[in-house]
């Protein structure tokens, strides 16, 4: 298990553990961190939108065109930081990552 530092929509930061191999969405959703994940991780709803901390952006896998199209249409879109957490598999290299749950749409 590795850790994720999560800031929820109320601005409270918590450190949670996550199983390597799960998506960040699954970890956040299962920990009750304001992630609805309505589509179940199919990259079709943007209800798992998070902001990746600046220090971690370059360590993330690239966004797919589908992911970019969805996050770009959100009101809270941040060019470099916006990601769909369902599209990021959690790895050992991400131990200690910091994310903020985006505002609800």
Secondary structure, 3 states (H helix, E strand, C coil): CEEEEEECCCCCEEEEEECCCCEHHHHHHHCCCCCCCCCCCCCCCCCCEEEECHHHHHHCCCCCHHHHHHHHCCCCCCCCCEEEHHHCECCHHHCCEEEEECCCC
